[in-house]
Structure formats: structure tokens, C-alpha cells
């Protein structure tokens, strides 16, 4: 497999381009004045790029370890493996040097800023003492105003809690009413079921009696009963619909 087709060299070229851009940004970063917005932004960008390139180099080094288990399968020899390992070591060193320089300058800048802030806090004259006195009075006023604001917030929260409690009580009352309505409807349904059972029993009794009468009656008696029922039906029909 040619180098142009070997995945290792394809990834190697991409990582090398990232390292070249990193070093170019690093030289630009060295010329920027410290404690500026551009310097802070570029510092974060450099550190992020260092982390990304280090991760890529580590992943590429893992592929070398895999190929080292059976070099003949991948068509490479020990010399090629050693050459690849030397390159990853060199790449890791280049990125590490940039990262150390950026971190060291960042820490030194933070230490200098902290020392400057501490020196600014030291009193240098009676006028400073007077300014500290004014500052203490301002702090007292600020604390008092904050206390008032906190008390107001607490009062508002108490009022909101009272409203919430009243809403919960109303919801509880509605729930109890619904519960009572459900119990009443359940009782009505139970009574209706009892009435239906009683009516069913009565109809069964009447049907049995009618069946017994029909069995005991002769054919003539059955005809007379049918005629009687027919006449009764006609009379009821006239009374209901024609009067």
C-alpha cells in the first residue's frame, strides 16, 4: 500500500496541519499584550486545540499498537513502525511545549493580578483610612437596603403561600363534594339494581303462573283467553289513543 493510500499518513498529514496552525497561533499569542480580551480568547483557543491534537495523536498511536501485533498483515515492517512511533512522540512533544508555555504564562498572569489586587487593598495614608470609613458606611447602607429587600421578598412569599394554601383548601373541598356525590350515585345504582332484581323475580313468577294456566286450560279455553286479551287490548288502545 502506497503512502498516499495508507490511512496513517492521511491522518498524519491532517494532524501535522493542525500542529502547524497551532504553532502559528502560538507565535501570534506571544506578541499580544497580556490581560487583554484578545489574549484571553486566544489562550482558551490554544488550550482547546492542544487538547484536541493530543487526543488525535493518542488515537493514532493506538492504531500503531494494533498494527504492531501483526505487521505483515498490514504490509509494514519494524522500521516503519518505529518511524511512526517517532513521529507521534515528536508531535506530542510539540503540542506539549505549546501547552506548557501557555499554561505557565496564564498562571503567572493570574498570580500577578492577585498580588496587584492585594496591594491595592493596603492603606497608604490617613486619606485612605477616611476612604475606608466611607466605604464601611456605604457597606452598612448596602446591607440595610439588602435586608429591607429580603424582608420584602419574604413578605411576598408569605402572601403567595397563603394564597396557595387557600387554593389547596378549595380544591380539597371540591374533592370532598365529588366524593359525596359519587357515594350518593353508588347508593342509587345499588337501589336500582335491587329493584331490577325484584322486578325480574316477579316477572318470572307471573310467567310461570301463566304457563301453568295455559297448560291446564283446553284448546277452547286458550282461544277464549286470546280473544279476551285481544278485546282488552283494543279497549285499551281506544282509551289511550282516541280519547
URLINGI-V145130 format. One record per residue. N is the residue number from 1. RES is the residue in three letters. D_LAST is the distance of its C-alpha to the last C-alpha in Angstrom with 1 decimal. Layout:
n=<N & N>
res=<RES & RES>
d_last=<D_LAST & D_LAST>
This chain:
n=<1 & 2 & 3 & 4 & 5 & 6 & 7 & 8 & 9 & 10 & 11 & 12 & 13 & 14 & 15 & 16 & 17 & 18 & 19 & 20 & 21 & 22 & 23 & 24 & 25 & 26 & 27 & 28 & 29 & 30 & 31 & 32 & 33 & 34 & 35 & 36 & 37 & 38 & 39 & 40 & 41 & 42 & 43 & 44 & 45 & 46 & 47 & 48 & 49 & 50 & 51 & 52 & 53 & 54 & 55 & 56 & 57 & 58 & 59 & 60 & 61 & 62 & 63 & 64 & 65 & 66 & 67 & 68 & 69 & 70 & 71 & 72 & 73 & 74 & 75 & 76 & 77 & 78 & 79 & 80 & 81 & 82 & 83 & 84 & 85 & 86 & 87 & 88 & 89 & 90 & 91 & 92 & 93 & 94 & 95 & 96 & 97 & 98 & 99 & 100 & 101 & 102 & 103 & 104 & 105 & 106 & 107 & 108 & 109 & 110 & 111 & 112 & 113 & 114 & 115 & 116 & 117 & 118 & 119 & 120 & 121 & 122 & 123 & 124 & 125 & 126 & 127 & 128 & 129 & 130 & 131 & 132 & 133 & 134 & 135 & 136 & 137 & 138 & 139 & 140 & 141 & 142 & 143 & 144 & 145 & 146 & 147 & 148 & 149 & 150 & 151 & 152 & 153 & 154 & 155 & 156 & 157 & 158 & 159 & 160 & 161 & 162 & 163 & 164 & 165 & 166 & 167 & 168 & 169 & 170 & 171 & 172 & 173 & 174 & 175 & 176 & 177 & 178 & 179 & 180 & 181 & 182 & 183 & 184 & 185 & 186 & 187 & 188 & 189 & 190 & 191 & 192 & 193 & 194 & 195 & 196 & 197 & 198 & 199 & 200 & 201 & 202 & 203 & 204 & 205 & 206 & 207 & 208 & 209 & 210 & 211 & 212 & 213 & 214 & 215 & 216 & 217 & 218 & 219 & 220 & 221 & 222 & 223 & 224 & 225 & 226 & 227 & 228 & 229 & 230 & 231 & 232 & 233 & 234 & 235 & 236 & 237 & 238 & 239 & 240 & 241 & 242 & 243>
res=<UNK & UNK & UNK & UNK & UNK & UNK & UNK & UNK & UNK & UNK & UNK & UNK & UNK & UNK & UNK & UNK & UNK & UNK & UNK & UNK & UNK & UNK & UNK & UNK & UNK & UNK & UNK & UNK & UNK & UNK & UNK & UNK & UNK & UNK & UNK & UNK & UNK & UNK & UNK & UNK & UNK & UNK & UNK & UNK & UNK & UNK & UNK & UNK & UNK & UNK & UNK & UNK & UNK & UNK & UNK & UNK & UNK & UNK & UNK & UNK & UNK & UNK & UNK & UNK & UNK & UNK & UNK & UNK & UNK & UNK & UNK & UNK & UNK & UNK & UNK & UNK & UNK & UNK & UNK & UNK & UNK & UNK & UNK & UNK & UNK & UNK & UNK & UNK & UNK & UNK & UNK & UNK & UNK & UNK & UNK & UNK & UNK & UNK & UNK & UNK & UNK & UNK & UNK & UNK & UNK & UNK & UNK & UNK & UNK & UNK & UNK & UNK & UNK & UNK & UNK & UNK & UNK & UNK & UNK & UNK & UNK & UNK & UNK & UNK & UNK & UNK & UNK & UNK & UNK & UNK & UNK & UNK & UNK & UNK & UNK & UNK & UNK & UNK & UNK & UNK & UNK & UNK & UNK & UNK & UNK & UNK & UNK & UNK & UNK & UNK & UNK & UNK & UNK & UNK & UNK & UNK & UNK & UNK & UNK & UNK & UNK & UNK & UNK & UNK & UNK & UNK & UNK & UNK & UNK & UNK & UNK & UNK & UNK & UNK & UNK & UNK & UNK & UNK & UNK & UNK & UNK & UNK & UNK & UNK & UNK & UNK & UNK & UNK & UNK & UNK & UNK & UNK & UNK & UNK & UNK & UNK & UNK & UNK & UNK & UNK & UNK & UNK & UNK & UNK & UNK & UNK & UNK & UNK & UNK & UNK & UNK & UNK & UNK & UNK & UNK & UNK & UNK & UNK & UNK & UNK & UNK & UNK & UNK & UNK & UNK & UNK & UNK & UNK & UNK & UNK & UNK & UNK & UNK & UNK & UNK & UNK & UNK & UNK & UNK & UNK & UNK & UNK & UNK>
d_last=<112.8 & 114.2 & 113.8 & 111.6 & 109.1 & 109.5 & 106.5 & 108.9 & 110.9 & 107.7 & 106.4 & 110.0 & 110.2 & 106.9 & 108.0 & 111.4 & 109.8 & 107.7 & 110.9 & 112.7 & 109.9 & 110.0 & 113.7 & 113.4 & 110.7 & 112.9 & 115.9 & 113.7 & 112.4 & 116.0 & 116.8 & 113.8 & 114.4 & 112.8 & 109.9 & 108.3 & 104.8 & 106.1 & 108.3 & 105.5 & 103.1 & 105.9 & 106.7 & 103.1 & 103.1 & 106.5 & 105.4 & 102.2 & 104.1 & 106.6 & 103.9 & 102.4 & 105.7 & 106.7 & 103.5 & 104.2 & 107.8 & 106.6 & 104.2 & 106.9 & 109.2 & 106.7 & 106.8 & 110.6 & 110.3 & 108.0 & 110.5 & 113.4 & 111.9 & 112.6 & 114.5 & 115.2 & 111.5 & 111.2 & 114.5 & 116.3 & 119.4 & 120.6 & 122.3 & 119.1 & 117.2 & 119.9 & 119.7 & 115.9 & 116.3 & 119.0 & 116.8 & 113.8 & 116.2 & 117.6 & 114.2 & 113.1 & 116.3 & 115.8 & 112.3 & 113.4 & 116.2 & 113.8 & 111.3 & 114.0 & 115.4 & 112.0 & 111.1 & 114.5 & 114.4 & 110.8 & 111.8 & 115.0 & 112.9 & 110.5 & 113.4 & 115.1 & 111.9 & 111.4 & 115.0 & 114.6 & 111.6 & 113.4 & 116.4 & 114.2 & 112.9 & 116.5 & 117.6 & 120.7 & 121.3 & 120.2 & 118.2 & 116.2 & 115.8 & 114.4 & 112.0 & 110.9 & 110.3 & 108.1 & 106.4 & 105.7 & 104.2 & 102.0 & 101.0 & 100.1 & 98.0 & 96.3 & 95.6 & 94.2 & 91.9 & 90.8 & 90.1 & 88.0 & 86.1 & 85.5 & 84.2 & 81.8 & 80.6 & 80.1 & 78.1 & 75.8 & 75.4 & 74.5 & 71.9 & 70.4 & 70.4 & 68.6 & 65.9 & 65.6 & 65.4 & 62.5 & 60.7 & 61.2 & 59.8 & 56.7 & 56.2 & 56.8 & 54.1 & 51.6 & 52.5 & 51.9 & 48.5 & 47.6 & 48.9 & 46.8 & 43.7 & 44.5 & 45.1 & 41.7 & 39.9 & 41.9 & 40.9 & 37.1 & 37.7 & 39.5 & 36.7 & 34.2 & 36.5 & 36.9 & 33.1 & 32.8 & 35.7 & 34.2 & 30.8 & 32.8 & 34.8 & 31.8 & 30.3 & 33.7 & 33.9 & 30.6 & 31.6 & 34.9 & 33.5 & 31.2 & 34.2 & 36.3 & 33.8 & 33.6 & 37.4 & 37.8 & 35.3 & 36.6 & 35.4 & 33.6 & 32.0 & 30.8 & 29.2 & 27.5 & 26.2 & 25.0 & 23.2 & 21.7 & 20.5 & 19.1 & 17.1 & 15.9 & 14.9 & 13.0 & 11.1 & 10.4 & 9.5 & 6.9 & 5.5 & 6.2 & 5.9 & 3.8 & 0.0>
